[in-house]
């Protein structure tokens, strides 16, 4: 089979065990074809998707007690397009191009980031409406966003967190999805806490057209993508 646009992405099979550092290499039978160009004005830009593990700080410089991005990404010259707290997990994009970095990360470009939050308690319709309408956090009011409950069966696609969250037997937990275009410091955690349901685990599962489950990235695994992959198929 020949890709009509002469460009393809290699998608690895999903696994729950942390991968060895570096870019994933998989058999050709897992090739998925996509449209888009990876160069502008003849200069090739690099874009990597990483499933950032829990506990990894979002920087390449070493840390005394935590893993850094350098423990997982061995491609030189790339930097995160946006941040993901050390106690949050999931999809992180890295690039060596400043303009591409800004287009992915800056809220003015309105690229949607999707988060799965495991919260303490069972949010009712009032709490979900408050999250969707915008939450007053004191220093700013969040923009309206899309919020929905996640079916428990859907969360089976997630990998186990290491270490696991601390459960309280008398208090249930619920998974919700929030789709936001902002990305302020600890925003999702502050939002859920403000409506009475603290976040216990937070996973970024999507950025624009990219979905961590479709990419098949295990914790610590990375994959090189075309530069326009976050926008492929979006209107």
C-alpha positions in Angstrom: 0.0 0.0 0.0 1.3 3.4 -1.0 0.5 6.6 1.0 -1.0 9.2 -1.4 0.8 12.0 0.5 4.1 10.1 0.8 4.0 10.6 4.6 3.3 8.1 7.3 3.4 7.8 11.1 4.5 4.6 12.8 2.1 3.8 15.6 3.3 1.3 18.3 1.0 -1.2 20.0 -0.3 0.0 23.4 1.4 -1.4 26.4 1.1 -0.7 30.1 4.7 -1.2 31.1 7.1 1.8 30.9 9.2 1.8 27.8 12.9 2.3 27.4 13.9 5.9 26.7 14.0 6.9 23.1 11.7 6.9 20.1 9.5 3.8 19.6 10.3 1.6 16.7 7.7 -1.0 15.6 7.0 -3.4 12.8 5.8 -2.0 9.5 2.4 -3.7 9.9 1.5 -1.0 12.4 2.0 1.9 9.9 -0.9 4.4 9.9 -1.0 6.9 7.1 -1.7 10.6 7.6 -1.8 13.7 5.6 0.3 16.8 6.2 3.7 18.3 5.7 6.6 18.2 8.1 8.5 21.1 6.6 8.1 24.7 5.9 10.3 26.6 3.5 12.5 23.5 3.1 13.4 23.4 6.8 12.3 20.2 8.6 10.7 20.7 12.0 10.6 18.0 14.5 7.6 17.2 16.6 7.6 14.4 19.2 4.7 13.0 21.3 5.7 11.7 24.7 3.6 9.9 27.3 5.1 11.7 30.3 5.1 9.4 33.3 3.9 10.4 36.8 6.7 12.0 38.8 8.7 13.3 35.8 9.4 17.1 35.8 8.7 19.0 32.6 12.3 20.0 31.9 15.5 18.5 30.6 17.9 19.6 33.3 18.5 17.0 36.0 16.6 17.1 39.3 17.9 15.8 42.6 14.9 13.6 43.4 12.8 13.3 40.3 13.1 12.0 36.7 13.4 14.6 34.0 12.4 14.6 30.3 16.1 13.7 29.6 15.4 10.3 31.1 12.8 9.5 28.4 13.6 11.7 25.3 17.0 11.3 23.6 16.3 13.5 20.6 18.5 16.6 20.8 17.2 20.1 20.5 13.5 19.7 21.3 11.6 21.4 24.1 8.1 21.0 25.6 5.3 22.8 23.9 3.4 23.7 27.1 3.9 22.1 30.5 2.6 19.1 32.4 3.0 19.1 36.2 5.3 16.4 37.7 2.2 14.8 39.4 0.3 14.8 36.1 0.7 12.2 33.3 0.0 11.8 29.7 0.5 13.5 26.3 3.3 16.0 26.0 4.4 17.4 22.7 8.0 18.5 22.1 9.5 20.4 19.2 12.6 22.2 18.0 10.6 25.0 16.4 9.7 28.1 18.4 6.7 29.1 16.2 5.3 25.6 16.3 5.8 25.5 20.1 3.8 28.7 20.5 1.0 27.5 18.2 0.6 24.4 20.3 0.9 25.9 23.7 -0.5 29.5 23.6 -4.2 29.8 24.6 -4.8 32.4 21.8 -4.5 29.6 19.2 -7.3 27.7 21.0 -5.9 24.2 20.4 -8.0 22.0 22.7 -6.3 19.9 25.4 -8.3 17.0 26.8 -7.8 15.9 30.4 -9.1 12.9 32.3 -9.4 13.7 36.0 -10.1 11.2 38.7 -11.8 13.2 41.4 -12.8 12.4 45.0 -16.5 12.0 45.3 -19.3 12.0 42.7 -19.9 15.3 41.0 -23.5 16.2 40.3 -25.0 18.2 37.5 -24.5 21.4 39.4 -20.8 20.8 39.8 -20.4 19.8 36.1 -22.3 22.8 35.0 -20.1 25.1 37.1 -16.9 23.6 35.6 -18.2 24.0 32.1 -19.4 27.6 32.6 -16.2 28.9 34.1 -14.8 28.8 37.6 -13.8 31.8 39.7 -10.4 30.8 41.1 -9.8 34.1 42.8 -6.9 35.3 40.6 -8.9 34.6 37.4 -12.1 33.1 36.0 -11.6 30.0 33.7 -13.0 30.1 30.2 -16.1 28.0 29.4 -15.1 24.4 28.5 -16.6 21.1 27.7 -17.0 18.7 30.6 -18.4 15.2 30.7 -18.5 12.1 32.9 -16.4 9.1 31.7 -17.8 5.6 31.8 -15.8 3.4 34.2 -15.2 0.9 31.4 -13.4 3.5 29.3 -10.7 4.1 32.0 -9.6 0.5 31.5 -7.5 1.8 28.6 -5.3 3.7 31.1 -2.1 2.3 32.4 -1.7 1.8 36.2 -0.1 4.7 38.0 3.1 4.2 39.9 2.6 4.8 42.8 -1.2 4.4 42.8 -3.5 7.0 44.2 -4.5 6.8 47.9 -8.1 5.5 48.1 -10.5 6.2 50.9 -12.9 3.3 51.3 -15.8 5.5 52.4 -15.5 8.0 49.5 -16.1 7.0 45.9 -14.1 8.4 43.0 -15.3 9.5 39.6 -13.6 10.1 36.3 -14.5 13.2 34.3 -13.1 14.7 31.1 -12.4 18.4 30.7 -11.5 19.9 27.3 -9.9 23.3 27.7 -7.9 25.8 25.5 -6.1 27.4 28.5 -3.2 25.9 30.3 -2.5 27.9 33.4 -0.6 26.5 36.4 -2.5 23.6 37.9 -5.7 24.8 36.3 -7.7 21.6 36.2 -6.8 20.6 39.7 -7.8 24.1 41.0 -11.1 23.9 39.0 -12.2 20.6 40.4 -11.2 21.6 44.0 -13.1 24.8 43.7 -16.4 23.0 43.0 -15.7 20.5 45.9 -14.2 17.5 44.1 -10.4 17.4 44.5 -8.4 15.7 41.7 -6.6 12.5 42.7 -5.1 11.6 39.3 -4.8 13.7 36.2 -4.0 12.5 32.7 -3.8 14.6 29.6 -5.2 12.3 26.9 -5.4 14.6 23.9 -4.0 17.7 22.2 -5.9 18.9 19.2 -6.4 15.9 16.8 -3.9 13.8 18.7 -5.1 11.1 21.1 -2.8 9.2 23.4 -4.7 6.0 23.0 -4.6 6.1 19.2 -0.9 6.9 19.3 -0.4 3.8 21.5 2.2 5.3 23.8 3.1 3.5 27.0 4.4 5.6 29.9 7.9 6.9 28.9 7.5 6.1 25.2 7.8 8.7 22.5 7.0 9.0 18.8 7.9 11.4 16.0 5.0 12.9 14.2 4.5 15.3 11.2 4.5 19.0 12.2 0.9 19.5 11.4 -0.4 16.3 13.2 -2.2 18.2 16.0 -4.4 19.8 13.4 -4.9 17.0 10.9 -8.7 16.5 10.4 -9.7 19.5 12.5 -11.9 22.1 11.1 
